[in-house]
Amino acid sequence: MQLSEIQLRQAIVASCQNMNSLGINQGTSGNISVRCGDKVLITPSATPYEDMTPEMIAEMPLDGEYGAWSGPLRPSTEWRFHYDILKARPDMTAVVHAHPTYCTTLAIARKPIPPVHYMIASFGGMDVRCSGYATFGTARLSELALDALQDRTACLMANHGMITLGENLEKAMWRAVELEAIARQYCLSMTIGGPVLLSEDDINEALAKFSDYGLKSTD
């Protein structure tokens, strides 16, 4: 079922308010965007989640002037990679960005997440890549994120945080929680001698099973 614009705005606000309680963000450092027809709905800049309302969500035309926006508040400073990802990935509808502790720890060390668990397949391949570093809010950061997300639905961002994508907002949020769980497991495994990695065949088999598990559905 396709959600109306007001339902999408309400879902963005609710997801922002859930991020901290889910353990995938601190403060207002995270941001969320959702495709809505020919525009992007995106969280406003520097707005406490508890004060956010659906009317505060900014909108940006996908086919209009690059960077153009409307709304009572300016869009997130990270609007570039949200906009560029949704423009480049018509298969995806939602983008979640946050700074969860274990994902960010690995990003600080600039370590991708290898196939330590079969659930890594839910992000589209053998690993979750770590992008190169660039200053937040810049065009270069967006370029690096797009590279790291090639054929993937998640990436780490060097010395920054993470991004997850979804066919809808619910799945982008699910992937964000799952990514932080795997990052935590990977970090802990490195304290007891390091992980035993799964093979490409193992991951491909898991990916095939996910097609019947609902992870690829768009409804």
Residue pairs with C-beta under 8 A, 6 or more apart in sequence:
1 219
3 11
5 36
5 37
5 41
6 54
8 34
8 36
8 41
8 169
9 41
9 54
9 55
9 57
10 54
11 34
11 169
12 32
12 33
12 34
12 41
12 43
12 54
12 57
12 169
13 49
13 52
13 53
13 54
13 57
15 32
15 96
15 169
15 173
16 30
16 32
16 43
16 49
16 52
17 49
17 50
17 52
18 173
19 25
19 30
19 49
19 96
19 98
19 176
20 26
20 27
20 49
22 173
22 176
22 177
23 100
23 101
23 177
23 180
24 30
24 98
24 100
24 176
24 177
24 180
25 98
25 99
25 100
26 99
28 46
28 47
28 48
28 49
29 98
29 99
29 161
30 96
30 97
30 98
30 99
30 161
31 42
31 43
31 76
31 78
31 82
31 97
32 42
32 43
32 94
32 95
32 96
32 97
32 169
32 172
33 40
33 41
33 42
33 43
33 76
33 79
33 82
33 83
33 86
33 94
33 95
34 40
34 41
34 42
34 93
34 94
34 95
34 169
35 41
35 62
35 86
35 92
35 93
35 94
36 59
38 61
38 62
38 63
39 59
39 60
39 61
39 62
40 59
40 60
40 62
40 82
40 83
40 86
41 57
41 58
41 59
42 57
42 58
42 59
42 60
42 75
42 76
42 79
42 82
42 83
43 52
43 57
43 58
43 75
43 76
44 52
44 56
44 57
44 58
44 71
44 72
44 73
44 74
44 75
44 76
45 73
45 74
45 75
45 76
45 77
47 56
47 73
55 72
56 71
56 72
56 73
57 71
58 69
58 70
58 71
58 73
58 74
58 75
58 76
58 79
59 69
59 70
59 71
60 67
60 68
60 69
60 75
60 79
60 83
61 68
62 83
62 86
62 87
66 83
67 79
69 75
69 79
76 82
77 136
77 137
78 97
78 136
78 137
78 141
79 137
80 137
80 138
80 139
80 141
80 142
81 95
81 97
81 141
81 142
81 145
81 146
81 163
82 95
82 97
84 142
84 143
84 145
84 146
85 92
85 95
85 142
85 145
85 146
85 149
85 163
85 165
86 92
86 93
86 95
88 146
89 149
89 165
91 167
92 153
92 165
92 166
92 167
92 172
93 166
93 167
93 168
93 169
93 172
94 165
94 166
94 167
94 168
94 169
94 171
94 172
94 173
95 163
95 164
95 165
95 166
95 172
96 163
96 164
96 165
96 166
96 169
96 172
96 173
96 175
96 176
97 161
97 162
97 163
98 161
98 162
98 176
99 160
99 161
99 162
100 161
100 162
100 176
100 179
100 180
100 183
101 180
101 184
102 180
102 183
102 184
102 186
102 187
103 156
103 161
103 162
103 179
103 180
103 183
104 160
104 161
104 162
105 183
105 187
106 112
106 113
106 130
106 156
106 183
106 186
106 187
107 130
107 156
107 157
107 158
107 159
107 160
107 161
107 162
108 158
108 159
110 130
110 133
110 158
110 159
111 130
111 156
112 127
112 128
112 129
112 130
112 156
113 120
113 127
113 128
113 156
113 179
113 182
113 183
113 186
114 120
114 126
114 127
114 186
114 195
114 197
115 121
115 126
115 127
115 197
115 198
115 199
115 202
115 203
116 182
116 185
116 186
116 189
116 195
116 197
116 198
117 182
117 185
117 198
118 198
118 202
118 203
118 206
119 178
119 182
119 206
120 126
120 127
120 128
120 182
120 198
120 203
121 203
121 204
121 206
121 207
121 210
122 153
122 175
122 178
122 210
122 215
123 152
123 153
123 154
123 164
123 175
123 179
124 151
124 152
124 153
124 154
125 151
125 152
125 203
126 200
126 203
128 152
128 154
128 155
128 156
128 179
128 182
129 148
129 149
129 152
129 155
129 156
130 148
130 155
130 156
130 157
130 158
131 141
131 144
131 145
131 147
131 148
131 155
131 156
131 157
131 158
132 144
132 147
132 158
133 144
133 157
133 158
133 159
133 160
134 140
134 141
134 143
134 144
135 141
136 160
141 157
141 160
144 157
144 158
145 155
145 157
145 163
148 155
148 156
148 157
149 155
149 163
149 165
153 164
153 165
153 166
153 175
154 162
154 163
154 164
154 165
154 175
154 176
154 179
155 162
155 163
156 162
156 183
157 163
162 176
162 179
162 180
162 183
164 172
164 173
164 175
164 176
164 179
165 172
165 175
166 172
166 173
166 174
166 175
167 216
167 217
167 218
168 218
171 215
186 195
189 195
210 216
